[in-house]
Amino acid sequence: MAVMAGEVGHIGLITSVSGASVTASLDAGAGGTASQLRIGDLVKMDTSESIVYGVVDRLTRETGNGAAAAAGPVDLVLIDLLGEVMTVGDVPDRFQVGVSVHPTLGSGVAKADSSDIARVYARPSESTVPIGTVYQDRNIPAHLMIDALLGKHFAVLGTTGSGKSCTLALILRSILSAHANGHVVLLDAHAEYSKAFGDIAEVIDVASLQLPHWLLDFEEAVAVLVKGGDRAQREAQIAILRDAILQAKRLHAGDQADAGLITVDTPVPYRLGDLIKTIDDAMGKLDKPDNSIPYLRLKRRLESLNTDKRFGFMFPGRIVRDELAPILSRLLRMPVDGKPMTIIDISGVPSEVVDVVVSVFCRVIFDFALWADRGRAQPILLVCEEAHRYIPHDEAAGFESTKRAITRIAKEGRKYGVSLCLVTQRPSELSASILSQCGTLFALRMNNEADQRFVARSLPETAAGLISALPELRVQEALVMGVGVSLPMRVHLADLHPAHQPRSESADFSVGWQFDKEGIDFVADTVQRWREQRRQHHHGPAAPAADSAAAGAPAAETPAVPVAPQPPAPGSPIDSLRAMTRGR
């Protein structure tokens, strides 16, 4: 039955029809219903065979010329078509994305009610998890389709402060609460997520990281070991290193049957001492001492890294064991043992090798899936924070090995059960070709026009109208579009318990600057941690006092009581700092 003027919800009549949208003139006689229409509202139109649903994309007021001007302004609404419910045929009352029968000129338009919204955003029949509610009705849940979301990759995009980290935590928490035996690896660039997942995650930081030098492929080894010199000297170092690594690997393999199959990229152990000895032996065979410079550079670099505590995770010492299976077991959570996630905190990794570390993890995850028995292999999700650092839009930027590893997962990972999640606050600096491999996008507030245009180019045609909402999205709101949802939607994200919220990167200046509570003891402790390369992390799930208050727990107020300072031990860092202060 057609929507007629005067009916409840009627707002106007269709004046223009195109393939993906219609335009309607709002009926002044519709009373308050038309005047209350907002961007993002759901509307419906009847046809001879269906009810067509659409979303309000634009509202305009036009003033005509001549006689038309005397009649007063005309209010128009542009409606992006979403899909339809067939009223005839075999599937009545079931919403389907896409429109097979378009409404005609003069057809009525009505604002959708709660039952219409529930029908359009009904829970799909596939395996799903809720992440919040739809924008049009806070009583109707918004669902993600798990297999489609993870099977075809996804991305979380938004400017700093838009709630990216909390959105990611909510998505992963929702998925893992329904799938406790998952396998998620999260590359944490800023030590944010141990607080959010500490109860269900194996947290690996620089103090517990195991990434032995022999696990690096040749390109990664070159990035770590070949430093200094002009182009010719660097090429000489690379050639020397290639032969030396291959010989060291085969020497360690000894008489094993497969020793002849070892290549420079084969992930088998070798001793650093053997590598240095091989370089020494080759240098001893030189005719001219002048040709020894590349050998000496390599040797000095190896000896320097071997004694640098910052690189202890990569150069652990003289003892070399084949620990690849235990390393992968811990990384990939096999067995899960109650912790379906691994958080790799790379914030403490020396900046000169952080790209190499990311490259190794991405590469070994894909290689493990590639060589695993397909009948026993478990799907794996790799979450890459600060993705624009590793796969930048500028092809000349970034570490080539890291880009290649992530690109391979993006393009081939789904064939082997490896899914990719990209997270960034700079979408326009991210590789467009890699983002195009993500089947689902979560777009949070974006004020930067370049980012908005970049995301708009990545949207499906049915979601193009949503782009106008990006600058106005509130915290805890997101546009979700792609194969992971039944249709593009604006979502109010569910509340995330304070204990499950990532650690904020922003300092609370208004709180921190209220009291003068830290002195030289704090400075000395920080200096000691700095010298020892020892960072303090909050890996537990407990929330700080402010978060507990937010969660409903009373915040106890403890009066400040002056405490007499204790004299430091002689020769302590505090003594040194005080001596420096007196020296000024």
TATA-V991079 format. One record per residue. N is the residue number from 1. RES is the residue in one small letter. SS is DSSP state (@ for helix, = for strand, . for the rest). PSI is psi in degrees with one decimal (none if undefined). OMEGA is omega in degrees with one decimal (none if undefined). Layout:
n = (N N)
res = (RES RES)
ss = (SS SS)
psi = (PSI PSI)
omega = (OMEGA OMEGA)
//
This chain:
n = (1 2 3 4 5 6 7 8 9 10 11 12 13 14 15 16 17 18 19 20 21 22 23 24 25 26 27 28 29 30 31 32 33 34 35 36 37 38 39 40 41 42 43 44 45 46 47 48 49 50 51 52 53 54 55 56 57 58 59 60 61 62 63 64 65 66 67 68 69 70 71 72 73 74 75 76 77 78 79 80 81 82 83 84 85 86 87 88 89 90 91 92 93 94 95 96 97 98 99 100 101 102 103 104 105 106 107 108 109 110 111 112 113 114 115 116 117 118 119 120 121 122 123 124 125 126 127 128 129 130 131 132 133 134 135 136 137 138 139 140 141 142 143 144 145 146 147 148 149 150 151 152 153 154 155 156 157 158 159 160 161 162 163 164 165 166 167 168 169 170 171 172 173 174 175 176 177 178 179 180 181 182 183 184 185 186 187 188 189 190 191 192 193 194 195 196 197 198 199 200 201 202 203 204 205 206 207 208 209 210 211 212 213 214 215 216 217 218 219 220 221 222 223 224 225 226 227 228 229 230 231 232 233 234 235 236 237 238 239 240 241 242 243 244 245 246 247 248 249 250 251 252 253 254 255 256 257 258 259 260 261 262 263 264 265 266 267 268 269 270 271 272 273 274 275 276 277 278 279 280 281 282 283 284 285 286 287 288 289 290 291 292 293 294 295 296 297 298 299 300 301 302 303 304 305 306 307 308 309 310 311 312 313 314 315 316 317 318 319 320 321 322 323 324 325 326 327 328 329 330 331 332 333 334 335 336 337 338 339 340 341 342 343 344 345 346 347 348 349 350 351 352 353 354 355 356 357 358 359 360 361 362 363 364 365 366 367 368 369 370 371 372 373 374 375 376 377 378 379 380 381 382 383 384 385 386 387 388 389 390 391 392 393 394 395 396 397 398 399 400 401 402 403 404 405 406 407 408 409 410 411 412 413 414 415 416 417 418 419 420 421 422 423 424 425 426 427 428 429 430 431 432 433 434 435 436 437 438 439 440 441 442 443 444 445 446 447 448 449 450 451 452 453 454 455 456 457 458 459 460 461 462 463 464 465 466 467 468 469 470 471 472 473 474 475 476 477 478 479 480 481 482 483 484 485 486 487 488 489 490 491 492 493 494 495 496 497 498 499 500 501 502 503 504 505 506 507 508 509 510 511 512 513 514 515 516 517 518 519 520 521 522 523 524 525 526 527 528 529 530 531 532 533 534 535 536 537 538 539 540 541 542 543 544 545 546 547 548 549 550 551 552 553 554 555 556 557 558 559 560 561 562 563 564 565 566 567 568 569 570 571 572 573 574 575 576 577 578 579 580 581 582 583 584)
res = (m a v m a g e v g h i g l i t s v s g a s v t a s l d a g a g g t a s q l r i g d l v k m d t s e s i v y g v v d r l t r e t g n g a a a a a g p v d l v l i d l l g e v m t v g d v p d r f q v g v s v h p t l g s g v a k a d s s d i a r v y a r p s e s t v p i g t v y q d r n i p a h l m i d a l l g k h f a v l g t t g s g k s c t l a l i l r s i l s a h a n g h v v l l d a h a e y s k a f g d i a e v i d v a s l q l p h w l l d f e e a v a v l v k g g d r a q r e a q i a i l r d a i l q a k r l h a g d q a d a g l i t v d t p v p y r l g d l i k t i d d a m g k l d k p d n s i p y l r l k r r l e s l n t d k r f g f m f p g r i v r d e l a p i l s r l l r m p v d g k p m t i i d i s g v p s e v v d v v v s v f c r v i f d f a l w a d r g r a q p i l l v c e e a h r y i p h d e a a g f e s t k r a i t r i a k e g r k y g v s l c l v t q r p s e l s a s i l s q c g t l f a l r m n n e a d q r f v a r s l p e t a a g l i s a l p e l r v q e a l v m g v g v s l p m r v h l a d l h p a h q p r s e s a d f s v g w q f d k e g i d f v a d t v q r w r e q r r q h h h g p a a p a a d s a a a g a p a a e t p a v p v a p q p p a p g s p i d s l r a m t r g r)
ss = (. . . . . . . . . = = = = = = = = . . . = = = = = = . @ @ @ . @ @ @ @ . . . . . . = = = = = . . . = = = = = = = = = = = = = . . . . @ @ @ @ . . . = = = = = = = = = = = = = . . . . . . . . = = = . . . . . . . . . . = = = = . . @ @ @ @ @ @ @ . . . . . . . = = = = = = = . . = = = = = = = = = @ @ @ @ @ @ . . = = = = . . . . . . @ @ @ @ @ @ @ @ @ @ @ @ @ @ @ . . . . . = = = = = . . . . . @ @ @ @ . . . = = = = . . . . . . . . @ @ @ . . @ @ @ @ @ @ @ @ . . . . . @ @ @ @ @ @ @ @ @ @ @ @ @ @ @ @ @ @ @ @ @ @ @ . . . . . @ @ @ . . . . . . . . . . @ @ @ @ @ @ @ @ @ @ @ @ @ . . . . @ @ @ @ @ @ @ @ @ @ @ @ @ @ @ @ @ @ @ . @ @ @ . . . . . . . . . . . . @ @ @ @ @ @ @ @ @ . . . . . . . . = = = = = . . . . . . . . @ @ @ @ @ @ @ @ @ @ @ @ @ @ @ @ @ @ . . . . . . . . = = = = = . . @ @ @ @ . = . . . . . . . @ @ @ @ @ @ @ @ @ @ @ @ @ @ @ @ @ . = = = = = = = . . @ @ @ = . @ @ @ @ . . . . = = = = . . . . . @ @ @ @ @ @ @ @ @ @ . . @ @ @ @ @ @ @ @ @ @ @ @ . . . . = = = = = = . . . . . . = = = = = . . . . @ @ @ . . . . . . . . @ @ @ @ . . . . . . . @ @ @ @ @ @ @ @ @ @ @ @ @ . . . . . . . . . . . . @ @ @ @ @ @ . . . . . . . . . . . . . . . . . . . . . . @ @ @ @ @ @ @ @ @ @ @ .)
psi = (133.3 148.6 124.4 153.9 139.6 -18.2 157.7 128.5 -13.4 134.4 -17.8 -169.4 144.8 131.1 -14.0 140.6 129.9 -175.5 -41.1 -1.4 165.3 157.8 138.6 146.6 130.6 137.7 117.3 -25.6 -3.0 -0.7 -142.3 -20.0 -47.3 -39.0 -20.6 1.0 136.4 159.2 133.4 -9.8 149.9 133.4 166.6 153.1 137.6 144.2 -179.2 -19.9 -4.2 172.0 120.5 134.5 146.9 170.6 136.1 121.9 -35.0 143.6 128.7 157.3 123.9 140.8 122.7 -177.2 155.5 -126.4 -32.4 -33.2 -34.9 -27.2 -10.5 169.0 155.6 127.6 127.9 149.4 130.8 127.6 122.3 126.5 135.7 -51.3 -163.4 159.4 116.9 134.7 -5.5 158.9 -160.4 -14.6 60.3 150.4 13.4 124.1 136.3 134.0 138.7 154.3 122.8 -28.0 110.4 148.6 158.7 164.1 137.5 -8.8 150.6 153.5 135.0 152.4 134.4 144.9 -175.8 -37.0 -34.8 -44.5 -40.7 -34.4 -43.7 -41.6 32.4 152.3 126.7 161.3 -18.9 174.4 126.9 164.1 143.5 145.2 -0.6 -149.0 158.9 151.6 -37.4 -22.1 111.7 -2.6 -4.6 119.2 150.4 129.7 146.8 138.9 110.4 -52.9 -40.8 -39.4 -51.0 -30.4 -22.1 26.2 159.7 164.5 145.5 116.0 138.5 154.4 164.8 132.0 -2.0 -9.1 25.2 -49.7 -42.0 -37.4 -45.6 -44.0 -41.1 -45.8 -49.8 -39.3 -44.0 -43.0 -46.8 -24.2 -28.4 -12.9 78.5 -11.9 35.0 175.2 95.5 130.9 121.6 121.2 107.8 108.5 -21.2 21.2 43.9 -33.8 -7.2 -34.0 -37.0 -30.0 14.0 -26.7 -18.0 15.2 145.9 113.5 122.2 113.8 -172.8 -24.4 -27.0 4.5 136.2 111.1 71.5 149.3 -31.9 -10.2 -14.6 139.7 177.8 -40.9 -39.9 -39.1 -40.2 -42.6 -31.1 -39.8 -27.4 105.7 143.1 163.9 165.5 -176.0 -42.9 -41.4 -37.9 -41.8 -35.9 -42.5 -40.6 -43.1 -42.5 -43.9 -38.7 -49.3 -39.2 -42.6 -44.1 -43.5 -40.8 -39.0 -44.3 -32.4 -42.5 -34.1 -26.8 -129.5 17.2 148.2 -32.1 13.3 -33.6 -15.4 -7.4 133.9 176.9 -19.9 -5.4 127.9 72.5 151.3 154.6 153.0 139.0 -34.5 -38.2 -37.3 -45.3 -40.9 -39.9 -40.5 -41.5 -44.6 -42.1 -37.3 -33.3 -17.7 0.2 146.2 -36.2 128.3 -29.0 -26.0 -0.3 -7.6 -48.1 -37.0 -45.2 -38.6 -46.3 -44.6 -44.3 -39.2 -44.6 -44.4 -36.9 -46.7 -34.9 -24.3 -1.1 116.2 -29.8 -25.2 20.3 -28.4 -20.7 -30.8 80.2 -10.9 -161.4 -34.2 126.1 123.3 153.9 91.6 23.5 -43.6 -48.7 -38.1 -46.9 -36.0 -43.2 -43.2 -45.1 2.4 57.2 98.8 161.7 -47.4 42.9 -1.1 91.6 3.6 143.8 124.1 118.8 102.8 102.6 9.5 -25.6 0.0 133.9 134.9 -29.3 -16.2 5.3 -37.0 -35.9 -42.4 -45.5 -41.7 -45.3 -47.6 -45.9 -41.6 -46.4 -30.2 -45.5 -44.3 -38.4 -45.6 -35.8 -41.4 -4.5 152.5 116.2 -28.8 -19.4 -10.9 143.2 138.3 146.5 138.2 123.7 122.0 121.7 99.0 154.9 45.5 -29.7 -19.7 -30.2 -30.7 68.9 159.0 -36.7 113.6 -22.2 -13.1 167.5 169.4 122.6 -40.0 -39.8 -45.8 -42.9 -40.1 -45.5 -39.0 -39.2 -40.8 -43.5 -38.7 -31.3 -10.6 -38.0 -26.2 -25.2 11.8 25.3 118.8 154.9 134.2 123.8 133.8 127.8 149.8 3.6 70.8 -36.9 -16.1 2.0 148.9 120.3 -35.4 -34.0 -42.3 -33.1 -16.8 -11.0 118.7 -19.1 136.0 134.7 108.7 120.0 -173.2 133.9 123.6 -21.9 125.3 -36.1 -40.9 -41.3 -44.1 -39.6 -46.2 -39.3 -38.2 -21.3 -6.2 147.9 158.7 -37.5 -13.1 3.8 -35.0 -20.2 -19.3 -29.3 -18.6 -10.9 -44.6 -20.5 -1.1 137.1 165.3 137.8 19.1 147.9 151.8 127.9 126.8 150.5 -164.9 -15.2 -9.3 156.3 -29.7 158.4 138.7 154.0 127.0 137.3 111.6 146.5 156.5 140.6 124.6 139.0 -33.6 -17.1 9.6 137.6 155.9 129.6 140.7 -16.7 136.1 146.9 86.4 -41.0 -26.4 -47.9 -28.7 14.8 -26.7 148.0 85.3 -13.6 143.5 -150.9 -26.3 -43.0 -42.4 -43.3 -40.4 -40.7 -40.7 -40.9 -42.5 -39.6 -48.0 -36.1 -1.7 48.0 111.5 154.9 124.5 151.9 88.9 -14.8 163.6 -6.7 141.4 151.0 171.0 -41.4 -39.4 -38.4 -39.7 -39.1 -30.4 -1.8 -8.5 138.0 137.3 113.3 137.9 115.2 122.9 147.0 126.6 121.4 136.8 129.3 129.4 141.0 140.4 135.3 158.1 142.2 138.1 6.7 167.0 -29.9 -42.6 -43.8 -43.3 -38.2 -37.8 -40.2 -39.2 -44.5 -31.0 -22.6 none)
omega = (-175.3 174.6 -175.3 175.5 -179.5 178.4 177.9 179.4 -179.2 -179.6 -179.9 -176.4 -178.3 179.6 -178.7 -179.6 172.3 -174.5 -173.4 -177.1 173.5 174.4 179.5 173.1 -177.9 -175.9 178.6 -179.9 -179.7 176.3 -174.9 -175.5 -179.4 -177.9 -179.5 -177.6 -177.6 173.5 179.0 178.9 177.3 178.0 -178.3 179.9 179.9 168.8 -179.4 -175.8 -172.6 167.2 -178.4 -179.8 178.1 -179.2 179.2 -178.7 -175.0 175.3 -179.1 174.6 -177.4 177.0 -177.3 178.1 175.5 -177.4 -179.9 179.8 179.8 -179.5 178.5 -178.1 179.1 177.8 -177.7 176.9 174.9 -174.2 173.8 -177.3 -179.8 -174.9 -172.8 170.0 -178.4 177.7 174.8 178.4 -171.5 -176.3 179.2 173.2 177.4 -178.2 177.2 178.4 -178.1 -176.7 177.8 179.0 -177.5 173.1 -176.2 177.2 179.7 177.7 -179.4 175.7 179.7 175.7 -177.9 175.7 -175.9 -179.6 176.1 -179.3 178.9 179.6 -177.5 -176.8 179.3 179.5 178.6 -178.5 179.3 176.4 -175.0 169.3 177.5 176.8 -178.9 -179.9 -179.9 -175.7 -173.7 -177.7 -176.0 177.7 -176.0 -176.0 173.8 -174.0 170.2 176.0 -167.8 -174.4 178.8 -180.0 -175.3 -177.0 -176.3 174.7 175.9 -177.8 175.6 -172.5 176.9 -178.9 177.8 -179.7 -178.3 178.7 -178.6 -175.6 178.7 178.0 178.1 179.2 179.1 -179.4 -177.2 177.4 -179.4 -179.2 -175.3 175.9 177.7 -177.8 -171.9 -179.5 178.3 178.3 -175.8 175.7 -176.6 176.1 -172.5 -174.2 -172.6 178.6 -178.1 -160.2 179.3 176.7 -175.5 -173.7 -173.8 -178.3 -177.1 -174.4 167.8 -175.9 179.4 175.3 -173.6 -179.9 -177.8 -177.9 173.9 178.8 -172.7 -175.1 -176.5 177.9 178.3 170.6 -171.4 -179.2 177.9 177.8 177.2 -178.8 -179.1 -167.7 -176.1 -179.3 174.1 179.6 177.8 -174.4 -178.7 179.7 178.4 178.1 176.9 177.8 -179.2 179.7 178.5 -177.3 -180.0 -179.0 -175.9 180.0 -179.1 179.3 -179.5 178.4 -178.6 176.6 179.8 179.6 176.6 -175.2 179.8 -174.2 -176.3 -178.0 -179.7 179.8 -175.7 174.3 -179.2 179.8 -178.2 -177.5 176.6 -175.8 167.7 -176.9 177.1 177.8 176.9 179.5 -179.4 178.8 178.2 177.9 177.6 -179.0 179.6 179.4 -179.6 -179.4 -178.4 177.8 -176.0 178.7 -178.9 -178.4 -175.8 -174.8 179.2 178.6 -178.4 177.9 -180.0 -178.1 179.3 179.4 179.4 -179.9 179.0 -179.5 -177.3 -179.9 -179.5 -176.2 -178.7 -177.2 -179.0 179.2 -177.1 179.6 -168.7 -179.1 -173.6 -175.1 179.9 178.9 175.4 -176.1 -177.1 -179.4 176.7 179.1 179.8 178.5 178.5 -177.9 -172.7 179.0 175.2 8.8 -178.1 176.8 175.8 -179.7 -175.9 -176.7 169.6 175.7 178.4 -179.4 -177.7 -177.4 -179.9 179.3 178.6 -173.1 -176.0 -179.8 -175.1 177.7 177.6 179.5 178.3 179.3 -178.2 -178.1 179.8 -177.5 -176.2 176.8 179.2 -178.5 177.9 179.5 -179.3 -174.1 -178.4 173.2 -173.8 -179.8 -177.8 -173.9 176.9 176.9 -177.2 174.4 174.8 179.4 -174.7 175.3 -178.3 -172.4 -178.1 177.7 -172.1 177.9 -175.4 177.1 178.5 -176.2 -179.4 -177.8 176.8 -179.5 -170.8 -178.5 177.9 178.7 -178.2 -179.1 -179.6 177.8 -179.6 176.9 -178.4 -174.4 -174.4 -172.0 -177.0 178.6 -174.9 176.2 176.0 180.0 -175.7 171.3 178.7 179.8 -179.7 172.1 179.2 -176.9 -176.7 178.2 -179.5 178.2 -178.6 -178.1 178.6 178.6 -179.7 177.9 -179.5 -176.3 -178.9 178.2 169.3 -176.9 176.6 -174.2 177.0 178.4 -177.7 -176.9 179.2 177.9 179.8 179.7 -179.5 179.7 -179.3 179.0 -178.2 -175.2 171.3 -176.5 -177.0 -178.1 -174.0 -178.4 -178.1 -173.6 -179.4 -178.4 -174.5 -178.0 -173.6 -180.0 176.7 172.6 -178.2 172.6 -180.0 168.3 -179.1 -176.6 179.2 -172.5 -178.8 177.3 -176.3 175.3 -179.7 -177.6 170.3 -169.4 166.9 -173.7 -178.6 176.2 177.5 -178.2 -178.5 179.3 -178.4 178.6 177.5 178.0 -178.9 177.1 -173.9 176.4 176.9 -176.7 -176.4 177.2 -175.9 -177.2 176.9 -172.8 173.7 -169.9 -178.0 -179.4 -174.6 177.4 179.2 179.5 -179.6 178.6 178.9 178.4 179.6 177.4 179.6 -178.8 -178.8 -176.9 -175.9 -178.1 177.2 -179.7 176.3 -175.7 -175.9 -178.1 -174.9 179.9 174.4 -173.8 -179.0 178.8 179.4 178.1 179.2 -178.4 177.0 179.3 179.7 179.5 -179.3 -179.5 -177.4 179.9 178.4 180.0 179.5 178.4 179.8 -179.2 178.3 178.8 180.0 177.4 178.8 176.7 -179.2 176.8 -179.8 176.5 -178.8 -178.8 179.3 178.0 178.3 -179.2 179.0 -178.9 178.6 none)
//
